[in-house]
Amino acid sequence: MAVTVKTFANASEAAGALSADRSARYLGGGTLVMRALNEGDVSISTVVRASDQALTRIDASGPRIMLGAGVTFARILAERDLAFLHAPARSIGGPAVRNMGTIGGNLFAPSPYGDFAVALLALDATIAVQGGFGTRDVPIEEFLQARDRQAGALVLSVSCTRPASTDAFRYRKIARIKPKGGSVITLAAHLP
Ligand SMILES: Cc1cc2nc3c(=O)[nH]c(=O)nc-3n(C[C@H](O)[C@H](O)[C@H](O)COP(=O)(O)OP(=O)(O)OC[C@H]3O[C@@H](n4cnc5c(N)ncnc54)[C@H](O)[C@@H]3O)c2cc1C
C-alpha cells in the first residue's frame, strides 16, 4: 500500500495535518513507526514529519528544564547539564536506537518499552501537546492515562524540575538481556 509522506516546516501545521487524518502517524526518530511500516501495517497511510527547530531545542540551563519532543537520547547523553537523565537515556536500546529514538516517541512506546517515560513520570514532568483544540500543558500522569486517545495530537516538548541533588533522583531498569533488552521492570524515584 502506498504511504504519503508530508513534511512541514512548522509544528502547528504538522499538528493540523495529524488531527485532520485518522490514518496519519507522526514520525519522530522512526524506530517504531518505520518498523511498523516495514512489517506492512496498513493502518498508516500518511506519515507526518516536522522540521521545526523548536522540536529539537534543549533548555537545560535553569532549575526547570525543557526538552523538545524531537530530542534524541544521544543528544541527552551529550549534555552535561542533563546528567540526571543519563541513566534512563543510556538504558534505551543500543547506540543506533539512541541515535534516532526521541523522547516524544518514547511517550507512545508500548510495553516493554517506554523506559524514559517512567523517568519523566517520577519527575512529575509536564507535556506540551498541540491538537485540534490548540496547545496545552498536561501533567504526564494525565497524558499517559489518556495516551490511547492522544492519537492525532502532536507532543511539542517535555518540561520538569531539575532534582535538587544527584541523590534525589534514582533510576533502575531490570532486563533479562543486557545491555539492550526490553525491561522486565523500570523503576524511578524522585525524592523532593
Ligand atoms: C531494537 C530496539 C530496541 C529498543 N529498546 C528500547 C528500550 O530499551 N527502551 C525503550 O523505552 N524503548 C526501546 N525501543 C523503542 C523505541 O526505540 C523508543 O521507545 C523510542 O523512544 C521511540 O522513539 P521514536 O522517535 O523512534 O518513535 P517513532 O517510531 O518515531 O514513533 C513512535 C510512536 O510515537 C509517536 N510519536 C513520535 N513522536 C511524537 C510526537 N512528537 N508527538 C506525537 N506522537 C509522536 C509516533 O506517531 C508513533 O506512534 C526499542 C526499539 C527497538 C527497535
The ligand as an ORCA input file, in Angstrom:
! r2SCAN-3c Opt
* xyz 0 1
  C      15.839     -2.693     18.749
  C      15.007     -1.754     19.590
  C      15.291     -1.628     20.941
  C      14.534     -0.761     21.739
  N      14.819     -0.667     23.055
  C      14.101      0.155     23.839
  C      14.378      0.244     25.221
  O      15.287     -0.397     25.745
  N      13.606      1.067     25.958
  C      12.579      1.801     25.414
  O      11.923      2.547     26.146
  N      12.295      1.735     24.123
  C      13.016      0.923     23.307
  N      12.718      0.827     21.987
  C      11.538      1.510     21.463
  C      11.826      2.868     20.793
  O      13.025      2.830     20.067
  C      11.921      4.015     21.785
  O      10.822      3.940     22.660
  C      11.975      5.385     21.132
  O      11.979      6.382     22.138
  C      10.825      5.681     20.207
  O      11.053      6.984     19.688
  P      10.991      7.318     18.126
  O      11.234      8.772     17.991
  O      11.852      6.435     17.321
  O       9.470      6.966     17.841
  P       8.729      6.767     16.440
  O       8.940      5.401     15.931
  O       9.020      7.902     15.530
  O       7.224      6.916     16.974
  C       6.672      6.016     17.921
  C       5.212      6.463     18.174
  O       5.217      7.740     18.811
  C       4.512      8.695     18.009
  N       5.257      9.946     18.113
  C       6.599     10.143     17.995
  N       6.909     11.432     18.259
  C       5.730     12.053     18.517
  C       5.376     13.401     18.828
  N       6.277     14.378     18.939
  N       4.058     13.697     19.006
  C       3.123     12.723     18.889
  N       3.383     11.434     18.598
  C       4.682     11.117     18.424
  C       4.527      8.108     16.595
  O       3.486      8.591     15.803
  C       4.402      6.640     16.901
  O       3.065      6.301     17.170
  C      13.461     -0.020     21.162
  C      13.196     -0.143     19.786
  C      13.943     -1.004     19.005
  C      13.636     -1.092     17.522
*
